[in-house]
Amino acid sequence: MRSCDRLTLETVGESRDQGTSPDNHNSLSDTTPDPRATSIRPATTTTTTSPSTESPAKGTSSFGKRHNKTHTLCRRCGRRSFHVQKSTCANCGYPAAKTRKFNWSEKAKRRKTTGSGRMRHLKEVHRRFHNGFQVGTPKGARGPENH
């Protein structure tokens, strides 16, 4: 029994040994509480710490205070995957020369492969391939032939 508990019991007027013998039926749990006992509380030891040493809350209250962004827009892929401190893009790997890609994701390869964008150059190459890569001006644009 702690010293603060003993002090509280003695102030109420009950001894520590009362109600512990088998022939005594007036145990502490069977008796009605003394009206004086409700006002007396056991002394609790509190340690006072300075505000500088207290650790702030790590739970829900701290999730609303995150003002700094770790990722910003990437110059190459345009996604918000460029890590500011690492200065690398999590999506395309910029500033690495080769685009980041792995073989463990078929859908990711489909999203990034040729044909998912505009294909400015390849559309033109495909059209010229069907015509045999002709060079020069077309016959109709030269004007009438004078012999």
Beta strands, then each sheet from edge to edge (+ up, - down):
strand 1: 71-72
strand 2: 82-83
strand 3: 88-89
sheet 1: 1+ 2- 3+
end
